[in-house]
Amino acid sequence: AQSVTQLDSQVPVFEEAPVELRCNYSSSVSVYLFWYVQYPNQGLQLLLKYLSGSTLVKGINGFEAEFNKSQTSFHLRKPSVHISDTAEYFCAVSDYNQGGKLIFGQGTELSVKP
Amino acid sequence: DTAVSQTPKYLVTQMGNDKSIKCEQNLGHDTMYWYKQDSKKFLKIMFSYNNKELIINETVPNRFSPKSPDKAHLNLHINSLELGDSAVYFCASSQGFADTQYFGPGTRLTVL
């Protein structure tokens, strides 16, 4: 069965610093990878997704992620964070053969300090 | 013009009661989902429906019964509520299995 591991449960960072949120998934023949963001007391919003093609994926709010098949990783990066990026970030994998079921990682709480 | 809406936003009830959560999407999507987020923020799929047909049922207790009266609605009925059912329940929808899932704002269920 598919699984997703987010290696850091909490990432504190100062405003305007770069950040990387790490995500590894268990290997499969074909997977689709997603990063979602959850602001306090809200639903989830898609940041970006990888379905195929270029391994570097750009998303909203200046985020990007790189799909690395050999390392089964899909790390999320932003070169300069803002206070407003403070939120919970979820990495997820979807196996097309499992009816679109999203399997989520445990989440990483990004805390941006002034 | 909310894409995926859920009602109610908050639900507080006693153990043993029966309650329902409603979900509606106006995106014209074919597939809808229910996810449960526990107190540690872990998200796990419960059900998915495609064109009113059950596709995924993730070993959820049969006290939970989803109902899809039409493509735009997927309601969740819970019988004999237990303390462990306390969580945030999210509805989502997508056009196809590989497409972006759009999430509702969530329903926070508290069982006393």
gemmi code that builds the backbone of each chain (N, CA, C; Angstrom):
import gemmi

chains = {
    "A": [
        ("ALA", (0.847, -1.191, 0.000), (0.000, 0.000, 0.000), (0.883, 1.242, 0.000)),
        ("GLN", (0.348, 2.258, -0.639), (1.076, 3.520, -0.709), (1.185, 4.164, 0.661)),
        ("SER", (2.294, 4.864, 0.883), (2.425, 5.643, 2.112), (3.223, 6.897, 1.807)),
        ("VAL", (3.036, 7.898, 2.631), (3.719, 9.177, 2.474), (4.311, 9.570, 3.815)),
        ("THR", (5.558, 9.978, 3.798), (6.229, 10.412, 5.026), (6.702, 11.846, 4.883)),
        ("GLN", (6.243, 12.674, 5.759), (6.757, 14.041, 5.822), (7.738, 14.073, 6.985)),
        ("LEU", (8.959, 14.381, 6.663), (10.054, 14.150, 7.589), (10.106, 15.129, 8.747)),
        ("ASP", (9.450, 16.250, 8.615), (9.485, 17.259, 9.680), (8.069, 17.599, 10.104)),
        ("SER", (7.777, 17.476, 11.391), (6.431, 17.814, 11.841), (6.267, 19.322, 12.027)),
        ("GLN", (7.376, 19.998, 12.365), (7.325, 21.443, 12.548), (8.574, 22.068, 11.934)),
        ("VAL", (8.380, 23.159, 11.217), (9.505, 23.882, 10.636), (9.342, 25.359, 10.990)),
        ("PRO", (10.154, 25.851, 11.946), (10.139, 27.286, 12.234), (11.167, 27.983, 11.352)),
        ("VAL", (10.808, 29.145, 10.828), (11.720, 29.857, 9.931), (11.442, 31.348, 10.047)),
        ("PHE", (12.471, 32.155, 9.816), (12.284, 33.597, 9.851), (11.778, 34.100, 8.500)),
        ("GLU", (11.050, 35.186, 8.563), (10.509, 35.814, 7.356), (11.641, 36.122, 6.378)),
        ("GLU", (11.369, 35.891, 5.093), (12.280, 36.132, 3.972), (13.377, 35.077, 3.853)),
        ("ALA", (13.393, 34.097, 4.727), (14.360, 32.998, 4.608), (13.802, 31.959, 3.650)),
        ("PRO", (14.674, 31.137, 3.059), (14.188, 30.026, 2.229), (13.701, 28.881, 3.102)),
        ("VAL", (12.850, 28.043, 2.531), (12.337, 26.903, 3.287), (12.195, 25.695, 2.366)),
        ("GLU", (12.418, 24.516, 2.934), (12.170, 23.262, 2.239), (11.384, 22.347, 3.162)),
        ("LEU", (10.270, 21.861, 2.685), (9.465, 20.888, 3.427), (9.618, 19.554, 2.709)),
        ("ARG", (10.033, 18.538, 3.471), (10.420, 17.281, 2.841), (9.290, 16.263, 2.823)),
        ("CYS", (9.230, 15.517, 1.733), (8.187, 14.505, 1.552), (8.775, 13.323, 0.797)),
        ("ASN", (8.585, 12.136, 1.332), (8.964, 10.905, 0.647), (7.734, 10.006, 0.538)),
        ("TYR", (7.680, 9.251, -0.534), (6.543, 8.356, -0.730), (7.064, 6.959, -1.042)),
        ("SER", (6.215, 5.984, -0.830), (6.613, 4.608, -1.142), (6.486, 4.407, -2.641)),
        ("SER", (7.324, 3.608, -3.171), (7.445, 3.464, -4.612), (6.219, 2.783, -5.228)),
        ("SER", (5.887, 3.211, -6.419), (4.812, 2.575, -7.159), (5.048, 2.810, -8.645)),
        ("VAL", (4.365, 2.067, -9.463), (4.564, 2.184, -10.907), (4.181, 3.577, -11.387)),
        ("SER", (3.045, 4.025, -11.003), (2.622, 5.353, -11.437), (1.880, 6.030, -10.300)),
        ("VAL", (2.366, 7.196, -9.947), (1.714, 7.956, -8.886), (1.566, 9.402, -9.321)),
        ("TYR", (0.624, 10.033, -8.713), (0.463, 11.462, -8.849), (0.734, 12.080, -7.483)),
        ("LEU", (1.442, 13.192, -7.464), (1.882, 13.793, -6.205), (1.333, 15.197, -6.053)),
        ("PHE", (0.975, 15.530, -4.842), (0.317, 16.800, -4.566), (0.888, 17.420, -3.288)),
        ("TRP", (0.856, 18.737, -3.230), (1.040, 19.475, -1.991), (-0.195, 20.345, -1.778)),
        ("TYR", (-0.750, 20.198, -0.576), (-1.888, 21.025, -0.179), (-1.486, 21.878, 1.021)),
        ("VAL", (-2.132, 23.031, 1.160), (-1.910, 23.894, 2.316), (-3.234, 24.061, 3.061)),
        ("GLN", (-3.145, 24.058, 4.381), (-4.322, 24.270, 5.218), (-4.048, 25.422, 6.170)),
        ("TYR", (-4.739, 26.532, 5.954), (-4.646, 27.643, 6.882), (-5.554, 27.363, 8.076)),
        ("PRO", (-5.289, 27.978, 9.217), (-6.049, 27.678, 10.433), (-7.553, 27.735, 10.217)),
        ("ASN", (-8.227, 26.691, 10.662), (-9.696, 26.593, 10.606), (-10.260, 26.694, 9.190)),
        ("GLN", (-9.475, 26.251, 8.231), (-9.962, 26.258, 6.852), (-9.783, 24.880, 6.209)),
        ("GLY", (-10.338, 24.741, 5.008), (-10.139, 23.520, 4.244), (-8.784, 23.513, 3.568)),
        ("LEU", (-8.552, 22.503, 2.766), (-7.265, 22.370, 2.084), (-7.320, 23.030, 0.712)),
        ("GLN", (-6.186, 23.623, 0.350), (-6.078, 24.289, -0.941), (-4.876, 23.720, -1.676)),
        ("LEU", (-5.027, 23.416, -2.949), (-3.925, 22.848, -3.701), (-2.847, 23.892, -3.957)),
        ("LEU", (-1.588, 23.527, -3.645), (-0.443, 24.380, -3.971), (0.112, 24.027, -5.344)),
        ("LEU", (0.311, 22.729, -5.571), (0.853, 22.262, -6.840), (0.684, 20.759, -6.937)),
        ("LYS", (0.903, 20.248, -8.163), (0.777, 18.805, -8.365), (1.715, 18.358, -9.470)),
        ("TYR", (2.129, 17.101, -9.361), (2.924, 16.463, -10.397), (2.134, 15.269, -10.935)),
        ("LEU", (1.891, 15.312, -12.245), (1.226, 14.178, -12.884), (2.188, 13.456, -13.815)),
        ("SER", (2.952, 14.235, -14.592), (3.944, 13.685, -15.519), (4.733, 14.855, -16.082)),
        ("GLY", (5.733, 14.555, -16.898), (6.465, 15.615, -17.578), (7.596, 16.173, -16.745)),
        ("SER", (7.779, 17.469, -16.820), (8.889, 18.121, -16.130), (8.865, 17.823, -14.637)),
        ("THR", (10.039, 17.509, -14.115), (10.103, 17.126, -12.699), (10.040, 18.324, -11.761)),
        ("LEU", (10.263, 19.520, -12.290), (10.145, 20.725, -11.464), (8.769, 21.325, -11.688)),
        ("VAL", (8.019, 21.409, -10.630), (6.636, 21.872, -10.725), (6.502, 23.197, -9.976)),
        ("LYS", (5.915, 24.169, -10.632), (5.692, 25.462, -9.971), (4.227, 25.576, -9.566)),
        ("GLY", (4.017, 26.151, -8.389), (2.658, 26.267, -7.894), (2.301, 27.708, -7.547)),
        ("ILE", (1.275, 27.838, -6.726), (0.819, 29.166, -6.351), (1.675, 29.716, -5.218)),
        ("ASN", (1.592, 31.022, -5.013), (2.263, 31.694, -3.896), (3.774, 31.506, -3.890)),
        ("GLY", (4.382, 31.278, -5.059), (5.829, 31.188, -5.153), (6.434, 29.848, -4.753)),
        ("PHE", (5.605, 28.851, -4.488), (6.113, 27.530, -4.127), (6.457, 26.718, -5.367)),
        ("GLU", (7.421, 25.812, -5.200), (7.751, 24.866, -6.240), (8.163, 23.551, -5.586)),
        ("ALA", (8.111, 22.478, -6.361), (8.500, 21.175, -5.833), (9.198, 20.408, -6.940)),
        ("GLU", (10.082, 19.500, -6.533), (10.804, 18.692, -7.500), (10.532, 17.222, -7.273)),
        ("PHE", (10.079, 16.572, -8.318), (9.823, 15.139, -8.279), (11.131, 14.410, -8.550)),
        ("ASN", (11.533, 13.541, -7.636), (12.752, 12.764, -7.789), (12.385, 11.291, -7.677)),
        ("LYS", (12.319, 10.644, -8.843), (11.838, 9.261, -8.859), (12.809, 8.308, -8.171)),
        ("SER", (14.111, 8.521, -8.351), (15.096, 7.606, -7.783), (15.106, 7.682, -6.255)),
        ("GLN", (14.825, 8.851, -5.720), (14.793, 9.008, -4.271), (13.367, 8.979, -3.719)),
        ("THR", (12.416, 8.760, -4.577), (10.984, 8.763, -4.216), (10.666, 9.939, -3.304)),
        ("SER", (11.059, 11.130, -3.772), (10.826, 12.327, -2.965), (10.083, 13.377, -3.780)),
        ("PHE", (9.454, 14.264, -3.073), (8.713, 15.371, -3.693), (8.746, 16.534, -2.709)),
        ("HIS", (9.937, 17.128, -2.564), (10.138, 18.182, -1.585), (9.591, 19.517, -2.075)),
        ("LEU", (9.028, 20.269, -1.162), (8.428, 21.584, -1.460), (9.401, 22.676, -1.037)),
        ("ARG", (9.552, 23.691, -1.892), (10.499, 24.756, -1.584), (9.881, 26.128, -1.867)),
        ("LYS", (10.408, 27.109, -1.126), (10.083, 28.505, -1.434), (11.324, 29.324, -1.098)),
        ("PRO", (11.791, 30.175, -2.011), (13.043, 30.887, -1.780), (12.969, 31.962, -0.690)),
        ("SER", (11.761, 32.494, -0.447), (11.634, 33.564, 0.538), (10.209, 33.530, 1.102)),
        ("VAL", (10.079, 33.182, 2.368), (8.727, 33.011, 2.931), (8.217, 34.308, 3.560)),
        ("HIS", (6.896, 34.369, 3.647), (6.220, 35.502, 4.287), (5.470, 35.019, 5.514)),
        ("ILE", (5.133, 35.951, 6.375), (4.341, 35.627, 7.559), (3.069, 34.879, 7.158)),
        ("SER", (2.487, 35.300, 6.048), (1.214, 34.713, 5.591), (1.340, 33.263, 5.133)),
        ("ASP", (2.571, 32.757, 5.024), (2.769, 31.345, 4.652), (2.626, 30.421, 5.853)),
        ("THR", (2.481, 30.979, 7.030), (2.280, 30.166, 8.220), (1.010, 29.335, 8.070)),
        ("ALA", (1.186, 28.010, 8.100), (0.064, 27.099, 7.846), (0.564, 25.666, 8.002)),
        ("GLU", (-0.372, 24.732, 7.816), (-0.027, 23.307, 7.796), (0.060, 22.878, 6.334)),
        ("TYR", (1.105, 22.128, 6.010), (1.326, 21.702, 4.634), (1.274, 20.175, 4.564)),
        ("PHE", (0.517, 19.687, 3.599), (0.336, 18.250, 3.452), (0.819, 17.788, 2.082)),
        ("CYS", (1.636, 16.761, 2.103), (2.036, 16.071, 0.888), (1.077, 14.896, 0.705)),
        ("ALA", (0.712, 14.605, -0.528), (-0.224, 13.511, -0.759), (0.121, 12.795, -2.053)),
        ("VAL", (-0.213, 11.534, -2.100), (-0.003, 10.717, -3.294), (-1.336, 10.097, -3.689)),
        ("SER", (-1.536, 10.000, -4.978), (-2.755, 9.391, -5.504), (-2.369, 8.333, -6.521)),
        ("ASP", (-2.938, 7.172, -6.359), (-2.722, 6.092, -7.307), (-3.935, 6.015, -8.219)),
        ("TYR", (-3.688, 6.240, -9.500), (-4.800, 6.272, -10.442), (-5.639, 5.008, -10.360)),
        ("ASN", (-4.999, 3.883, -10.064), (-5.721, 2.615, -10.022), (-6.556, 2.438, -8.770)),
        ("GLN", (-6.471, 3.375, -7.856), (-7.239, 3.279, -6.616), (-8.322, 4.341, -6.552)),
        ("GLY", (-8.845, 4.691, -7.695), (-10.008, 5.570, -7.724), (-9.777, 6.961, -7.211)),
        ("GLY", (-8.557, 7.458, -7.348), (-8.276, 8.839, -6.959), (-8.068, 9.041, -5.481)),
        ("LYS", (-7.963, 7.947, -4.741), (-7.787, 8.074, -3.286), (-6.500, 8.838, -2.993)),
        ("LEU", (-6.600, 9.889, -2.215), (-5.422, 10.640, -1.776), (-4.932, 10.067, -0.457)),
        ("ILE", (-3.655, 9.731, -0.417), (-3.032, 9.288, 0.832), (-2.127, 10.418, 1.295)),
        ("PHE", (-2.405, 10.919, 2.477), (-1.717, 12.091, 2.981), (-0.563, 11.722, 3.903)),
        ("GLY", (0.440, 12.587, 3.917), (1.456, 12.524, 4.955), (0.901, 13.134, 6.230)),
        ("GLN", (1.728, 13.151, 7.241), (1.294, 13.569, 8.564), (1.161, 15.079, 8.716)),
        ("GLY", (1.661, 15.795, 7.720), (1.586, 17.248, 7.778), (2.843, 17.863, 8.363)),
        ("THR", (3.182, 19.060, 7.887), (4.292, 19.848, 8.428), (3.764, 21.227, 8.758)),
        ("GLU", (3.949, 21.603, 10.008), (3.502, 22.934, 10.434), (4.615, 23.932, 10.163)),
        ("LEU", (4.377, 24.829, 9.210), (5.348, 25.880, 8.903), (4.993, 27.111, 9.711)),
        ("SER", (5.943, 27.574, 10.482), (5.734, 28.745, 11.323), (6.746, 29.802, 10.915)),
        ("VAL", (6.258, 30.905, 10.356), (7.147, 31.971, 9.894), (7.144, 33.092, 10.920)),
        ("LYS", (8.340, 33.404, 11.408), (8.466, 34.418, 12.453), (9.072, 35.699, 11.889)),
        ("PRO", (8.653, 36.847, 12.439), (9.188, 38.123, 11.924), (10.641, 38.338, 12.342)),
    ],
    "B": [
        ("ASP", (-20.929, 31.931, -4.285), (-20.538, 31.016, -5.345), (-19.438, 30.065, -4.869)),
        ("THR", (-19.606, 29.558, -3.620), (-18.642, 28.621, -3.039), (-18.609, 27.336, -3.855)),
        ("ALA", (-17.407, 26.799, -4.112), (-17.277, 25.638, -4.965), (-17.768, 24.379, -4.261)),
        ("VAL", (-17.243, 24.122, -3.058), (-17.654, 22.968, -2.260), (-18.101, 23.504, -0.904)),
        ("SER", (-19.343, 23.245, -0.571), (-19.874, 23.757, 0.695), (-20.325, 22.604, 1.573)),
        ("GLN", (-20.203, 22.820, 2.875), (-20.609, 21.811, 3.842), (-21.475, 22.473, 4.898)),
        ("THR", (-22.467, 21.738, 5.375), (-23.261, 22.214, 6.502), (-23.532, 21.052, 7.445)),
        ("PRO", (-23.475, 21.299, 8.753), (-23.095, 22.563, 9.378), (-21.582, 22.717, 9.468)),
        ("LYS", (-21.111, 23.854, 9.889), (-19.684, 24.076, 10.087), (-19.234, 23.485, 11.431)),
        ("TYR", (-20.092, 23.587, 12.418), (-19.829, 23.012, 13.729), (-21.020, 22.140, 14.135)),
        ("LEU", (-20.703, 21.040, 14.806), (-21.754, 20.127, 15.245), (-21.333, 19.564, 16.591)),
        ("VAL", (-22.102, 19.872, 17.618), (-21.829, 19.366, 18.957), (-23.015, 18.513, 19.362)),
        ("THR", (-22.740, 17.285, 19.802), (-23.826, 16.361, 20.081), (-23.425, 15.364, 21.157)),
        ("GLN", (-24.394, 14.642, 21.660), (-24.146, 13.662, 22.711), (-23.854, 12.299, 22.101)),
        ("MET", (-23.120, 11.493, 22.829), (-22.884, 10.085, 22.446), (-24.208, 9.392, 22.209)),
        ("GLY", (-24.238, 8.547, 21.199), (-25.422, 7.759, 20.923), (-26.396, 8.390, 19.946)),
        ("ASN", (-26.213, 9.705, 19.711), (-27.114, 10.382, 18.768), (-26.768, 10.025, 17.321)),
        ("ASP", (-27.715, 10.347, 16.427), (-27.503, 10.198, 14.987), (-27.453, 11.593, 14.379)),
        ("LYS", (-26.486, 11.821, 13.498), (-26.353, 13.138, 12.874), (-25.967, 12.999, 11.406)),
        ("SER", (-26.229, 14.080, 10.655), (-25.852, 14.114, 9.241), (-25.064, 15.360, 8.922)),
        ("ILE", (-24.148, 15.215, 7.978), (-23.400, 16.353, 7.440), (-23.676, 16.378, 5.943)),
        ("LYS", (-23.964, 17.570, 5.446), (-24.297, 17.691, 4.021), (-23.148, 18.329, 3.247)),
        ("CYS", (-23.000, 17.902, 1.999), (-21.970, 18.469, 1.132), (-22.552, 18.690, -0.251)),
        ("GLU", (-22.237, 19.829, -0.797), (-22.688, 20.163, -2.146), (-21.548, 20.791, -2.922)),
        ("GLN", (-21.412, 20.423, -4.196), (-20.414, 21.067, -5.046), (-21.100, 21.590, -6.310)),
        ("ASN", (-20.684, 22.796, -6.711), (-21.267, 23.419, -7.900), (-20.253, 23.505, -9.030)),
        ("LEU", (-19.292, 22.582, -9.029), (-18.229, 22.577, -10.029), (-18.531, 21.645, -11.197)),
        ("GLY", (-19.622, 20.911, -11.100), (-19.945, 19.961, -12.162), (-19.069, 18.717, -12.152)),
        ("HIS", (-18.424, 18.453, -11.026), (-17.529, 17.300, -10.932), (-18.294, 15.989, -10.835)),
        ("ASP", (-17.599, 14.913, -11.270), (-18.222, 13.591, -11.230), (-17.916, 12.826, -9.944)),
        ("THR", (-16.845, 13.193, -9.269), (-16.390, 12.407, -8.125), (-16.392, 13.246, -6.857)),
        ("MET", (-16.881, 12.647, -5.773), (-16.902, 13.327, -4.479), (-16.346, 12.400, -3.409)),
        ("TYR", (-15.802, 13.007, -2.362), (-15.077, 12.259, -1.321), (-15.458, 12.780, 0.059)),
        ("TRP", (-15.263, 11.900, 1.063), (-15.279, 12.304, 2.462), (-13.939, 11.908, 3.093)),
        ("TYR", (-13.341, 12.877, 3.802), (-12.113, 12.643, 4.543), (-12.356, 12.976, 6.010)),
        ("LYS", (-11.601, 12.291, 6.882), (-11.655, 12.584, 8.312), (-10.291, 13.098, 8.745)),
        ("GLN", (-10.273, 14.221, 9.471), (-9.025, 14.749, 10.027), (-9.108, 14.660, 11.546)),
        ("ASP", (-8.188, 13.886, 12.131), (-8.244, 13.684, 13.575), (-7.571, 14.824, 14.328)),
        ("SER", (-7.502, 14.667, 15.620), (-6.978, 15.754, 16.478), (-5.501, 16.031, 16.235)),
        ("LYS", (-4.793, 15.085, 15.629), (-3.381, 15.299, 15.287), (-3.230, 15.789, 13.856)),
        ("LYS", (-4.351, 16.161, 13.250), (-4.398, 16.721, 11.887), (-4.122, 15.680, 10.806)),
        ("PHE", (-4.159, 14.391, 11.155), (-3.955, 13.364, 10.147), (-5.221, 13.206, 9.319)),
        ("LEU", (-5.062, 13.221, 8.010), (-6.186, 13.127, 7.077), (-6.275, 11.733, 6.475)),
        ("LYS", (-7.480, 11.179, 6.491), (-7.650, 9.840, 5.926), (-8.960, 9.783, 5.157)),
        ("ILE", (-8.905, 9.186, 3.976), (-10.113, 9.086, 3.176), (-11.081, 8.094, 3.817)),
        ("MET", (-12.371, 8.402, 3.680), (-13.404, 7.496, 4.177), (-14.142, 6.864, 2.996)),
        ("PHE", (-14.661, 7.705, 2.137), (-15.473, 7.242, 1.004), (-15.194, 8.079, -0.232)),
        ("SER", (-15.479, 7.484, -1.402), (-15.595, 8.289, -2.607), (-16.725, 7.746, -3.461)),
        ("TYR", (-17.360, 8.658, -4.173), (-18.456, 8.328, -5.080), (-18.134, 8.904, -6.449)),
        ("ASN", (-18.457, 8.154, -7.483), (-18.335, 8.638, -8.843), (-19.685, 8.472, -9.523)),
        ("ASN", (-20.270, 9.587, -9.948), (-21.595, 9.541, -10.564), (-22.592, 8.746, -9.720)),
        ("LYS", (-22.624, 9.053, -8.454), (-23.535, 8.469, -7.467), (-23.230, 7.018, -7.128)),
        ("GLU", (-22.125, 6.485, -7.640), (-21.771, 5.092, -7.359), (-20.597, 5.045, -6.380)),
        ("LEU", (-20.710, 4.211, -5.342), (-19.642, 4.080, -4.353), (-18.412, 3.450, -4.986)),
        ("ILE", (-17.279, 4.121, -4.865), (-16.021, 3.639, -5.431), (-15.077, 3.164, -4.332)),
        ("ILE", (-14.938, 3.967, -3.295), (-14.017, 3.665, -2.206), (-14.786, 3.640, -0.893)),
        ("ASN", (-14.531, 2.586, -0.119), (-15.042, 2.509, 1.243), (-13.882, 1.995, 2.081)),
        ("GLU", (-13.254, 2.905, 2.817), (-12.010, 2.578, 3.503), (-12.234, 2.004, 4.893)),
        ("THR", (-12.783, 0.829, 4.964), (-12.967, 0.116, 6.247), (-13.492, 1.037, 7.339)),
        ("VAL", (-14.478, 1.811, 6.963), (-15.124, 2.711, 7.915), (-16.245, 1.928, 8.609)),
        ("PRO", (-16.427, 2.116, 9.933), (-17.525, 1.412, 10.604), (-18.849, 1.635, 9.904)),
        ("ASN", (-19.702, 0.625, 9.911), (-20.962, 0.767, 9.169), (-21.949, 1.698, 9.864)),
        ("ARG", (-21.527, 2.321, 10.952), (-22.336, 3.417, 11.525), (-22.296, 4.639, 10.610)),
        ("PHE", (-21.289, 4.681, 9.745), (-21.156, 5.785, 8.796), (-21.776, 5.359, 7.472)),
        ("SER", (-22.724, 6.126, 6.987), (-23.349, 5.778, 5.708), (-23.413, 7.009, 4.817)),
        ("PRO", (-22.653, 6.980, 3.729), (-22.741, 8.079, 2.773), (-23.954, 7.891, 1.879)),
        ("LYS", (-24.476, 9.026, 1.420), (-25.616, 8.961, 0.493), (-25.433, 10.041, -0.558)),
        ("SER", (-25.566, 9.636, -1.810), (-25.390, 10.585, -2.905), (-26.678, 10.656, -3.703)),
        ("PRO", (-27.542, 11.611, -3.405), (-28.809, 11.707, -4.132), (-28.630, 12.121, -5.595)),
        ("ASP", (-27.572, 12.867, -5.867), (-27.239, 13.239, -7.244), (-25.752, 13.565, -7.291)),
        ("LYS", (-25.254, 13.854, -8.482), (-23.815, 14.053, -8.661), (-23.253, 15.208, -7.835)),
        ("ALA", (-24.088, 16.173, -7.530), (-23.624, 17.387, -6.859), (-23.647, 17.280, -5.340)),
        ("HIS", (-24.194, 16.212, -4.812), (-24.344, 16.092, -3.365), (-23.802, 14.762, -2.857)),
        ("LEU", (-23.111, 14.826, -1.716), (-22.680, 13.621, -1.017), (-22.802, 13.896, 0.468)),
        ("ASN", (-23.807, 13.285, 1.075), (-24.064, 13.512, 2.488), (-23.495, 12.369, 3.309)),
        ("LEU", (-23.209, 12.667, 4.559), (-22.637, 11.660, 5.464), (-23.530, 11.547, 6.684)),
        ("HIS", (-24.087, 10.355, 6.886), (-24.937, 10.121, 8.040), (-24.181, 9.231, 9.018)),
        ("ILE", (-24.225, 9.609, 10.289), (-23.507, 8.841, 11.309), (-24.496, 8.416, 12.396)),
        ("ASN", (-24.591, 7.121, 12.615), (-25.477, 6.577, 13.660), (-24.691, 6.328, 14.941)),
        ("SER", (-25.392, 6.379, 16.058), (-24.827, 5.982, 17.360), (-23.447, 6.580, 17.578)),
        ("LEU", (-23.383, 7.882, 17.549), (-22.096, 8.577, 17.637), (-21.302, 8.176, 18.871)),
        ("GLU", (-19.983, 8.055, 18.677), (-19.053, 7.699, 19.759), (-18.053, 8.834, 19.952)),
        ("LEU", (-17.410, 8.818, 21.135), (-16.440, 9.873, 21.436), (-15.352, 9.946, 20.360)),
        ("GLY", (-14.935, 8.785, 19.868), (-13.861, 8.721, 18.869), (-14.241, 9.282, 17.505)),
        ("ASP", (-15.517, 9.587, 17.332), (-15.936, 10.178, 16.053), (-15.639, 11.676, 16.016)),
        ("SER", (-15.273, 12.231, 17.152), (-14.938, 13.661, 17.184), (-13.757, 13.927, 16.253)),
        ("ALA", (-13.940, 14.826, 15.307), (-12.925, 15.106, 14.288), (-13.457, 16.223, 13.398)),
        ("VAL", (-12.637, 16.593, 12.431), (-13.106, 17.492, 11.375), (-13.313, 16.648, 10.127)),
        ("TYR", (-14.475, 16.762, 9.538), (-14.809, 15.995, 8.348), (-14.817, 16.925, 7.136)),
        ("PHE", (-14.058, 16.519, 6.126), (-13.946, 17.326, 4.912), (-14.573, 16.590, 3.735)),
        ("CYS", (-15.340, 17.330, 2.991), (-15.857, 16.859, 1.717), (-14.959, 17.420, 0.618)),
        ("ALA", (-14.807, 16.688, -0.471), (-14.015, 17.161, -1.599), (-14.639, 16.665, -2.887)),
        ("SER", (-14.267, 17.289, -3.992), (-14.753, 16.826, -5.288), (-13.656, 16.991, -6.328)),
        ("SER", (-13.729, 16.183, -7.386), (-12.806, 16.307, -8.511), (-13.516, 15.848, -9.768)),
        ("GLN", (-12.986, 16.278, -10.908), (-13.591, 15.881, -12.169), (-13.299, 14.411, -12.448)),
        ("GLY", (-12.035, 14.055, -12.328), (-11.631, 12.680, -12.543), (-10.689, 12.238, -11.447)),
        ("PHE", (-10.272, 10.988, -11.516), (-9.476, 10.424, -10.433), (-8.110, 11.093, -10.290)),
        ("ALA", (-7.527, 11.566, -11.374), (-6.192, 12.153, -11.305), (-6.252, 13.673, -11.179)),
        ("ASP", (-7.438, 14.210, -11.123), (-7.580, 15.663, -11.115), (-7.529, 16.235, -9.710)),
        ("THR", (-7.310, 17.517, -9.659), (-7.254, 18.231, -8.388), (-8.543, 18.019, -7.601)),
        ("GLN", (-8.383, 17.726, -6.328), (-9.540, 17.630, -5.452), (-9.733, 18.981, -4.766)),
        ("TYR", (-10.952, 19.481, -4.813), (-11.311, 20.746, -4.183), (-12.042, 20.429, -2.889)),
        ("PHE", (-11.534, 21.019, -1.807), (-12.050, 20.685, -0.483), (-13.044, 21.735, 0.020)),
        ("GLY", (-14.001, 21.248, 0.777), (-14.902, 22.141, 1.487), (-14.226, 22.689, 2.734)),
        ("PRO", (-14.925, 23.560, 3.468), (-14.330, 24.217, 4.640), (-14.254, 23.317, 5.870)),
        ("GLY", (-14.905, 22.166, 5.818), (-14.853, 21.241, 6.946), (-16.018, 21.389, 7.902)),
        ("THR", (-16.332, 20.301, 8.586), (-17.338, 20.292, 9.653), (-16.669, 19.735, 10.890)),
        ("ARG", (-16.624, 20.565, 11.936), (-16.006, 20.113, 13.187), (-17.062, 19.434, 14.043)),
        ("LEU", (-16.930, 18.133, 14.197), (-17.874, 17.339, 14.991), (-17.288, 17.081, 16.368)),
        ("THR", (-18.032, 17.431, 17.392), (-17.619, 17.170, 18.768), (-18.681, 16.302, 19.427)),
        ("VAL", (-18.259, 15.145, 19.895), (-19.169, 14.216, 20.560), (-18.871, 14.232, 22.055)),
        ("LEU", (-19.880, 14.577, 22.857), (-19.683, 14.709, 24.312), (-20.165, 13.467, 25.048)),
    ],
}
model = gemmi.Model(1)
for chain_id, residues in chains.items():
    chain = gemmi.Chain(chain_id)
    for i, (resn, *xyz) in enumerate(residues, 1):
        res = gemmi.Residue()
        res.name, res.seqid = resn, gemmi.SeqId(i, " ")
        for name, pos in zip(("N", "CA", "C"), xyz):
            atom = gemmi.Atom()
            atom.name, atom.element = name, gemmi.Element(name[0])
            atom.pos, atom.b_iso = gemmi.Position(*pos), 0.0
            res.add_atom(atom)
        chain.add_residue(res)
    model.add_chain(chain)
structure = gemmi.Structure()
structure.add_model(model)
structure.setup_entities()
